Amino acid sequence: MAFNIQDPPSWKILITDNELDSLRIMQQTITWHGIHTRTANSGLQCLAELEQTLPDILLLDIQMPSPSGWEIIKTIRANPNWQHLLTIAVTSYALRGDREKIIQAGFDNYLPKPINPRTFISELQALLAHH
């Protein structure tokens, strides 16, 4: 891992979600912890942001209009410059078997929505520690 998971302020995170309230809550929570964030509110904007600067972590909503998070993760894993990008699905998919489906699609892990701002960073650290 190119960054220290124990030092969240050193992280660079790209948050992609078409639900502006969800995007804003994640960004405010992450920024409050001193972590550098960029945002994208569509799959196309996410890909454009990745072309600019590669983050340490991509938080990616699955349920977006085309391209969806499912389509974005395929593009990421097929691109030699992005294929190792730590990508975490942030999704309302939280039923039995969804985690396995998400991991099989190429995500490194997932966090269920809605996020809890009080525990979001520690949950993210726990996921990264087990990556």
C-alpha positions in Angstrom: 0.0 0.0 0.0 1.4 3.4 -1.0 -0.1 5.2 2.0 -0.2 4.8 5.7 -3.7 3.4 6.8 -3.0 4.6 10.3 -2.6 8.2 9.2 -6.0 9.2 7.5 -4.9 12.9 6.9 -2.3 11.5 4.4 -5.0 9.8 2.4 -6.3 11.1 -1.0 -9.8 10.0 -1.7 -12.1 10.3 -4.7 -15.8 10.0 -3.8 -18.2 9.2 -6.6 -21.9 9.2 -6.0 -24.8 10.6 -8.0 -26.9 11.2 -4.9 -25.7 14.7 -3.8 -26.8 14.3 -0.2 -24.8 11.1 0.2 -21.8 12.6 -1.6 -21.9 15.7 0.6 -22.2 13.6 3.9 -19.2 11.5 2.9 -17.1 14.5 1.8 -17.9 16.5 4.9 -17.1 13.5 7.2 -13.9 12.7 5.4 -12.8 16.4 5.2 -13.5 16.9 8.9 -10.8 14.3 9.6 -8.3 16.3 7.6 -8.4 14.0 4.6 -8.0 15.4 1.1 -11.0 14.6 -1.0 -12.2 15.2 -4.6 -15.7 14.4 -5.7 -17.5 13.2 -8.8 -21.3 13.0 -9.2 -21.3 10.7 -12.2 -19.4 7.8 -13.6 -18.1 9.9 -16.5 -16.9 12.5 -14.1 -15.2 9.8 -12.0 -13.2 8.6 -15.0 -12.2 12.1 -15.9 -11.0 12.7 -12.4 -9.0 9.5 -12.5 -7.3 10.7 -15.7 -6.2 13.9 -13.8 -4.8 12.4 -10.6 -4.9 8.9 -9.2 -6.2 8.9 -5.6 -5.2 6.4 -2.9 -8.8 5.3 -2.4 -11.9 5.5 -4.6 -15.2 5.3 -2.9 -17.7 4.4 -5.6 -21.5 4.2 -5.6 -22.7 1.2 -7.6 -26.2 2.4 -8.4 -25.6 5.3 -10.7 -27.0 6.0 -14.2 -24.7 4.8 -17.0 -21.9 4.2 -16.5 -22.8 2.5 -13.3 -20.3 1.6 -10.6 -20.4 -1.9 -12.0 -19.2 -0.6 -15.4 -16.7 1.8 -13.8 -15.0 -1.0 -11.9 -14.6 -3.1 -15.1 -13.0 0.0 -16.7 -10.7 0.5 -13.8 -9.5 -3.1 -13.6 -8.9 -3.2 -17.4 -6.7 -0.1 -17.3 -3.0 -0.9 -16.4 -2.6 2.6 -14.8 -5.7 2.1 -12.6 -6.0 -1.6 -12.0 -4.4 -1.6 -8.6 -6.5 1.4 -7.3 -8.0 0.6 -4.0 -11.8 0.8 -4.8 -14.5 0.5 -2.2 -18.2 0.2 -3.1 -20.4 2.4 -1.1 -23.9 1.0 -1.7 -27.3 0.3 -0.3 -26.7 -3.3 -1.5 -26.4 -5.1 1.9 -28.2 -8.3 1.5 -26.7 -11.8 2.0 -24.5 -12.6 -1.0 -24.1 -8.9 -2.1 -20.6 -8.6 -0.6 -19.4 -11.6 -2.6 -21.0 -10.3 -5.8 -19.3 -6.9 -5.2 -15.8 -8.5 -4.5 -16.2 -10.7 -7.6 -16.9 -7.7 -9.7 -13.5 -6.3 -8.8 -14.1 -4.1 -5.8 -11.7 -4.4 -2.9 -14.5 -4.2 -0.3 -17.7 -2.3 0.4 -19.4 -0.1 3.0 -23.2 -0.1 3.2 -25.3 3.0 2.9 -26.3 5.1 4.7 -22.9 5.8 6.2 -22.6 6.6 9.9 -20.5 9.8 10.1 -19.3 8.9 13.6 -17.8 5.6 12.6 -17.2 6.0 8.9 -13.4 6.7 9.1 -12.8 3.8 11.6 -14.9 1.5 9.4 -12.8 2.6 6.4 -9.5 2.0 8.3 -10.8 -1.5 9.3 -11.5 -2.4 5.7 -8.1 -1.1 4.6 -6.3 -3.1 7.4 -7.8 -6.3 6.1 -7.0 -5.5 2.4 
